[in-house]
């Protein structure tokens, strides 16, 4: 079961990184559950796929954003539920200093696929 959780998380992270590289709000929001809760780089709670899309649409249009993941931990905590924590390191192509945040996701099986239902970013310094 752990190998399954790791593979599922790895696949979602790859899609997330690809969406972030172009700040594609539609692609990114498609990775989230219908009733997702999303805390990103500002204090607002965004809800659902429309909220996630609004968050990403509201980010500055960086020229070449990218993200790398480290210290990834995942666990299947119940059938259809995965918990994930990692360090996300954002490179914003010199348009702002690199940014490293702690990130956690709860991922659920929904409508035949795996979706992020809870997204939480935290940092000791202000984010974007």
Protein Blocks (a to p, Z undefined) as FASTA:
>chain_A
ZZmmmmmmmmmmmmmmmmmmnopaklmmmmpcfkbccddfbfbdcedjklmmmmmmmpcc
dfbgcdddehiacddfbghiacddddddddeehpaccdddddddddddeehiacdfbdcd
ddfbdcZZ
